[in-house]
Amino acid sequence: MRAVLIPLAGLAVLAGCATNPLDAQWADPQLTANAPLKGARVLVVCEAQDEVLRRICQDSVGAELTKVGVSPVAAPDVGASTSAPGGPAPYVSAARAANAKAVLVTSIAPGASVARSGFTVGLGVGGFGGGVGGGVGVSAPIGGTRVATSYAANASLTDVASGRLMWTARASEPASEVTSAQVANLAKKVVEGAGQSKLY
């Protein structure tokens, strides 16, 4: 019996490792062959609703890229972008100046919000005597209502030399009250997903 269980456990581990961290992705096979970004410099751009999320995203993406052997270069502040969200156009010249091979743009945006009430405390008074029973119960929420928001990321990698899109993907996180953790998880999913597409 043990001889049968050990191989099955191994298959379960392999299945877990093979899961795709992304909701959807697309890659240009002509630009993603032979790990083109392995050891390369990549300009890291993050777009978010506020500066805190943008900074967390940029730091998290940079740290994840370093783990896989890519050299991240933080994008300069180019002011208001005239391109669509997630567009690399304002950053291509900065990438060339930094000798970066590609531009990775990650846009973080909130999705659905879920209201969660605080825990409830119940008080009850009851009595039984002479064959008669009765009771009064009171319950009240403690801590008020909390809002948990889900976040998603749209990411794109653009080849600096040709200006062509190499890879694009979408990742999402379940609703949580800890936004910074969601952003860090999204950054990890984006970098892992690009790795599964053999970009590095």
PyMOL commands that set and color helices and strands:
alter all, ss='L'
color gray80, all
select helices_A, chain A and resi 2-17+29-32+51-67+89-97+179-196
alter helices_A, ss='H'
color red, helices_A
select strands_A, chain A and resi 24-27+41-47+71-74+102-117+120-129+132-141+145-159+165-172
alter strands_A, ss='S'
color yellow, strands_A
deselect
rebuild
show_as cartoon
